[in-house]
Amino acid sequence: MVSLISVDKRDVVARHILSLTIFTVIPFFLDKVRFTGYMLPHPLIHLVRLKLQTNSSTVSPVEVLSSAIEDLGNETDYLTEKATDAITKWKKENAAGGMDQF
């Protein structure tokens, strides 16, 4: 199955991360994804065309994309939680020294 998905107004990093996540991070779909990539029709047009091809008739490209977005959301939540915990810990450890910079 092949699917062309257009995404409007996303930056280069988000496109690249999503493309890599679809192809490499999701172990369940690893053997079912044949190709993933994106293209920009023109640098001045904020539009991304994501091409996603699966080699299985049981898994649709939209299902793979949905799982990739969910996986990225979970990773982002985890990183935000760890960063917040580290900042809180740093503030507690350095509160007595008067060096509260955050």
N, C-alpha and C positions, 0 to 999 in steps of 0.2 A: 504494500500500500504506500502511496506517495501523497503527501499533503503539503501544500504551499500555504503558509499562514502569514498574513501581513500584520505587522505590529507598528503602531504609530508612536512617534516621539519617545524613543528610548535611546540611551547613550550607547557608545561602543562597548563599554565594559559590561553592561547588562546583557547585551546581545551575545558577547563572547562567552560570558559565564553560563548563560542559559544553554548555548550550543554545546559547550563542554560538559555541562551537567547531564544533558540528555544522553550524550554518547559514552561518558566514562563513569559517572558517579553512581548511577542507579544500577545496582547489580542485577536486579530482577529483569530489567529490560536489556541488559548488555548483549545477550545473544539474539535479541529480537530487532535491534536497531541496525540497519545497514548503512545509513548515511544521515548526517545532520550537518547543516551549514546555513549561513545567512549571507545575504547580499544587500548592498545599498544601491538602489536604482540611480541615485545622484547625490552628491555630497550636500547640496542645498535643500534637498527634500528629506524631511524627517520621517522616513518610512523604512522599515526593515522587512525583507521577505525571508522568512525562515522556511527552509526546505527540510522536511523530515520524512525519511523513508524507512519503513519496517519490512522485514522479510517474513513476517507472519501474518496470516489472515485473521488471527484471533486477537491481535493487539493493534489498535488503531493509533495513528500518529497523534491524534488529539489526546488519547489516554496517556501516552508517553509524555507529551508536553505538560499535561496537567500534573502528572506525578513529579516531573522535574521542577515545576513551579512550587509545588508543595514541599519538596525536599529542600529547595533553596530557602523557603520561608522558615523551615525548621532550623536550618543551619544559621540563618540570620538571627533568629530568636536565641539560639544557644550562644552565639558570639556576643550578642548584646548583654545577655545575662552575665557571662564571664567578665566582660569589660566593666559592667556596673559593680560587680562584686570586688574586682581588683581595685577600682577607684575608692570604693567604700573602705576597704581594708587599708589602703594607703592613707586615706584621710584619718582613720583611727590611729594608725601608727605614728603619724606626723602631726597630730593635733597639738601635742604638748610643746613642740618646738616652734610653734607660731609660723609654720611654713605652709599654711593652707592655701594652695594656689588654685584650687578648683572650686 
